[in-house]
Amino acid sequence: MSVPESDTSGWLCIVGLGPGSADLVTPEVSAALECATDVVGYIPYVARIAPREGLTLHASDNRVEMDRARAALAMAALGRKVVVVSSGDPGVFAMAAAVFEALEGQPAWQALDIRVLPGITAMLAAAAKAGAPLGHDFCAINLSDNLKPASVIEARVRAAAGADFAMAFYNPRSASRPDTFGRILDVLREVCEPERLIIFARAVSTPEEQIRTVALIDATPEMADMRTVVIVGNAATRRVGRFVYTPRSVLPASL
Amino acid sequence: MSVPESDTSGWLCIVGLGPGSADLVTPEVSAALECATDVVGYIPYVARIAPREGLTLHASDNRVEMDRARAALAMAALGRKVVVVSSGDPGVFAMAAAVFEALEGQPAWQALDIRVLPGITAMLAAAAKAGAPLGHDFCAINLSDNLKPASVIEARVRAAAGADFAMAFYNPRSASRPDTFGRILDVLREVCEPERLIIFARAVSTPEEQIRTVALIDATPEMADMRTVVIVGNAATRRVGRFVYTPRSVLPASL
């Protein structure tokens, strides 16, 4: 068990709830939630936690990650048993890095009992539903330009496509930046063949789940939103029956 | 529930057992194992499944992935309820791609009830133990040259380091290819600064777990073996207290 065992002092667990289904929450994370006095996170993720006696839910809006991290650390320092929840895995474009940023220059907080409990990240849940499109070397890229310039994003997509990595894009598109993903599709069209397979996986493992695979030439920005993870195959990614997979070998499959 | 519900016909689930601890096996995977009549996989992974009445365990050696995939499909076609087990996630350098390769040219097998159930992959379990070293864009690269030329591996590491991705290396080193990882360290030393942080995470979530973080200049090939996943930070990856994390922003954290 990775859940802290002390009953007398506070702790902080930064956990991943997986993509949506309760069947994808690890027993380790469920155990941490059962012991917690406080759950902290973005509104839709905290909404996934069942209320119970003795548990306080602290839901906050998007884009206040640092405030949320500091509030969670302050509660743990007061002896509370605090769980910070993220969707997917907490270490993949989620709350873990924000909590560690909040530890900078704070030796008292650094001495706290802090653990990260992994979860099923969106790209792997999406890949499983489609088949095995990430079965060979791959990259995970956050397309949000909140925290990095668009030029860096484009350079990374170009480098990854040039070296024939498969790719998973998180946060491909939002109302505040409707054009980013269209530019990324343009970059892919410069580097990849028109038949390259792209998977749009929306709300994986929830009742709203939609999985759609198209050729690059047929992909449009509107196929993605903030609940979508986009998987781009490598040059060898192919369909077999109703599945999409990337062969384990670099050479074309000779079966 | 993603476990097939039919009692009268066979099915195949390709599942991830996570890195080792039973606390990291998803409820979805546990449910599939409870319904199975047959479990198929590499010897040490099948050894993690508790024997029970009505369950046949089929353990096989490494490097026979295609034979194993075909045997599992043949059993499902005969009406058996078959679980193919991988460590970690089945779609990341594991059995899912092998099963889909085995479907090529086999329409009867393609019509079977086949599902992939995701798991906690080694790099995310390792990252969680260290802090959040994969908190920004990252790549996953299999260093085994069984199925691709060493030149492709080196080119991908060079491209990923050049675009400042963090990286996770699977299968970094084995008795049959003791020198690959040393060459990869040389490539990293050409592209990255000597202080670049590298995490060697061995047997994560098992009693033999070891997590060690060193600067690139101090890294040696002997620090890795086949039970190790290696995580290389990006240029901004840093220590805070006993943790290692990669800031969410491309610019240096100004805290």
Interface residues (C-beta under 8 A of the other chain):
Chain A: M1 S2 G18 S21 A22 D23 L24 V25 T26 P27 E28 A31 E65 D89 P90 G91 V92 F93 A94 A96 A97 A98 V99 F100 E101 A102 L103 E104 G105 P107 Q110 A111 I114 R115 V116 L117 P118 G119 I120 T121 L124 A125 A127 A128 K129 G131 A132 P133 L134 G135 H136 D137 F138 C139 A140 I141 N142 L147 K148 P149 V152 A155 R156 A159 A160 G162 A163 D164 F165 S205 V240 G241 R242 F243 Y245 T246 P247 R248 S249 V250 L251 A253 L255
Chain B: M1 S2 G18 S21 A22 D23 L24 V25 T26 P27 E28 A31 E65 D89 P90 G91 V92 F93 A94 A96 A97 A98 V99 F100 E101 L103 E104 G105 P107 Q110 A111 I114 R115 V116 L117 P118 G119 I120 T121 L124 A125 A127 A128 K129 G131 A132 P133 L134 G135 H136 D137 F138 C139 A140 I141 N142 L147 K148 P149 V152 A155 R156 A159 A160 G162 A163 D164 F165 S205 V240 G241 R242 F243 Y245 T246 P247 R248 S249 V250 L251 A253 L255
